[in-house]
Amino acid sequence: MSARENLASVLNAIRESCRQAGRPADAVSLVAVTKAWSPEAIRPVLDAGHRLFGENRVQEAQGKWPELKTRFPDIRLHMIGHLQTNKAADAVALFDTIETVDRPRLAAAIAREQARQNRRIDCYVQVNTGEEPQKGGVEPGGTESFVAHCRGLGLSVTGLMCLPPVDQEPAPHFALLANLARVQALPCLSMGMSADYGAAVEQGATHVRIGTAIFGPRTAPRPAAPA
Ligand SMILES: *Cc1c(COP(=O)(O)O)cnc(C)c1O
């Protein structure tokens, strides 16, 4: 199957999950995750009209998106990977949303860059729902105070994001994140990937981040996805 056909079937599956969950058909936005894929591989998805994309590394994103953005000015880019503080300037310049705000130093760096670049982006706070030591994200219990801290710095915090532990049932993690967003009246909820987006939509995701189900497996060396 081509990336274009895969995109159509993922969009259909999302709509079907919405219907089953009793949510509006347009309640969920698809963030097409293009990490490891070339502009040539991405192009069929752009030609199909898709405009919302996610990348997990600033440098890689800088190598492909500025040029694509000049050709398709309505592209929206989400940063979904761990963000080093020293990359905050580049991230604020390139991305429309940073989904992985998870510590005070990073929040301060983003705030500083927003002021310096006279640019305002959306921020989600990443929550480490599984409290895994090796993973980024604030602890669930610290979410509310960290959101307040970020807002105090001038960040526009509009949502939460999580990456459940790989070896656990994801649904309870999605439910936890949804509950944290609900009590703080945060409208955006980024959760669910290729393997588990149905469960995420059921639990209230507003953004699902999907790479493999659209572009195929990411294997090195990375060929262009079939058109
Ligand atoms: C790579 C990645 C995804 C997409 O994963 P797939 O399994 O390819 O759909 C989603 N979220 C994050 C944070 C990622 O790094």
The ligand as an SDF file (V2000), in Angstrom:
LIG
                    3D

 15 15  0  0  0  0  0  0  0  0999 V2000
    7.8420    7.9500   16.3730 C   0  0  0  0  0  0  0  0  0  0  0  0
    6.8330    8.5320   17.2970 C   0  0  0  0  0  0  0  0  0  0  0  0
    5.4660    8.3640   17.0640 C   0  0  0  0  0  0  0  0  0  0  0  0
    4.9120    7.5440   15.9050 C   0  0  0  0  0  0  0  0  0  0  0  0
    5.0850    6.1890   16.1630 O   0  0  0  0  0  0  0  0  0  0  0  0
    4.5260    5.0740   15.1400 P   0  0  0  0  0  0  0  0  0  0  0  0
    4.5110    3.8450   15.9410 O   0  0  0  0  0  0  0  0  0  0  0  0
    5.4640    5.0370   13.9780 O   0  0  0  0  0  0  0  0  0  0  0  0
    3.1650    5.5140   14.7330 O   0  0  0  0  0  0  0  0  0  0  0  0
    4.5860    8.9600   17.9400 C   0  0  0  0  0  0  0  0  0  0  0  0
    5.0130    9.7030   18.9870 N   0  0  0  0  0  0  0  0  0  0  0  0
    6.3170    9.8940   19.2350 C   0  0  0  0  0  0  0  0  0  0  0  0
    6.7170   10.7200   20.4030 C   0  0  0  0  0  0  0  0  0  0  0  0
    7.2660    9.3280   18.4040 C   0  0  0  0  0  0  0  0  0  0  0  0
    8.5710    9.5110   18.6710 O   0  0  0  0  0  0  0  0  0  0  0  0
  1  2  1  0
  2  3  1  0
  2 14  2  0
  3  4  1  0
  3 10  2  0
  4  5  1  0
  5  6  1  0
  6  7  2  0
  6  8  1  0
  6  9  1  0
 10 11  1  0
 11 12  2  0
 12 13  1  0
 12 14  1  0
 14 15  1  0
M  END
$$$$
